């Protein structure tokens, strides 16, 4: 079971990956430095260090599904 405290929602708009708000600084509509094809690689087992451009927080994305990114640390 995926721990909900480590999951954060994301959206794909026009080929870009966004989060509705940053879990670390609270900024809204943050464009993430990743592409939708990277989400497929993460689902297949690859991990990705994700640097949030708004506050430079550096969590590791360990899994994804159609709606949520799963991080290696609690974000809620």
N, C-alpha and C positions, 0 to 999 in steps of 0.2 A: 504494500500500500504506500502511496506517495504521501509524505508528510506535507500537509497544507501550509504549514509555517515556512516551508522552503520553496513554495511555488508562487509565481507572479504572472499575471495575465499579460498577453501581448496581442498585437494586431498586425496584419499585413495589409498595407495600403500602397497601391501602385508600385509593387516590387520592393518596398522598403519595410523594415520591421520596426514597429513602434511599441512602446509601453505607455499606458494611459497616464502613469505618474511614476517617478523614480522612487523606489523603495527606500533609498538612503537619504536623499535631500528633499523629496517631495515635489520637485519640479514636474509640471504637467506636459504631456505629449512629447516624450523624449524619443528621438530617432536613434536607434541602436546601430552600432557599426558592424552589422552583419546582414547577409542576404538570405532570402527564403531557402535557397539551396543548401545553406549551412545548417538549417534546422533539420533537414533530412539526414545529414551526416551525424548530427548529434543524436538523433533518434536511433541511428544504427550503432551507437556506442562511442563515438568520438566525443571528447570533452573540449570545451572552449572557454578560454579566459575572456571574459567580457568586461571591457572598460567603459563605464558609463561616461558619456561626454560632458554631462552637466556637473558632476562632482568627483570624477575620477575614481569612484568605488570600483573594486576589482573582484567580483565574485566569479566562480567557475560554473558554467552551465553544464550539468551532468545528464540532463534528459529534457525532452520536450514532448508535448502532445499537440493537438489542434488548437488549444487555447492557452496553455501555461508553459512557462519556462521553469525548470526545476534546478535550483542552485545548490551548492555545497554547504551553504550556511542559511540560517534563518533570516528571512526578509520581512516577516510580519511581527 
